Amino acid sequence: MDQFADKAAEWDKNPVRAAMIERFVGEIIDSVQLDKTSNILDFGCGTGVIGLHLLPKVARTTFVDSSPAMMSVLSEKIAAGNLQNTQSVVGNIDQYEAENCEDLVVSLMAMHHVEDINATLASFHKLLKTGGQVFIGDSVAEDGSFHHPEVVPHNGFDTKWLSDQFMEAGFKVENVKIFHTMVRKISTGEERPYPLFALLARKN
């Protein structure tokens, strides 16, 4: 079942999401050296906004998402722009069978949807070149109100715990910081702030 099937068409029109993405892309550009030899992977890419922002700066972007509806919107964008230096994987990260080919993995607000964090980090490690980096953004641990009444595997993350998982997976965590606060209307109608962190790690 594609839980984003009824959301994909309107996904890019949310101004709160757009502001978050703009801040996150800015953090990537400020934190990571990218050039025309860089290969990047956008994990949990949704409609591909982050990877498409970075595409003019790099050699190739691979988009990975488990939602066919989101990937359909992305495919339309790629076709409309006649973009050649992209590839797409509809499904889980472990279905992308390449190794040691990526310079950077980016992911925004996707990791809290991942059941098995350790398996996903192992996939990142396999895909990255030695010295390659992961740059993720997600919510600091919260009370479950962010998605309520929907249930997700992780209600944000304790960044110390997540950093430890990265280190156990063979990464050196280089930086963790709060980069943005998203104000979101929750199921009660109340608007509530949710701090978002960015974590940068490098494959040992």
Secondary structure, DSSP 8 states (H G I E B T S, - for coil): --TTTTTGGGGGG-HHHHHHHHHHHHHHHHHS---TT-EEEEET-TT-HHHHHHGGGSSEEEEEES-HHHHHHHHHHHHHTT--SEEEEES-GGG----S-EEEEEEES-GGG-S-HHHHHHHHHHHEEEEEEEEEEEEB---STTTTTS--S-SSB-HHHHHHHHHHTTEEEEEEEEEEEEEEE-TTS-EEEEEEEEEEEEE-
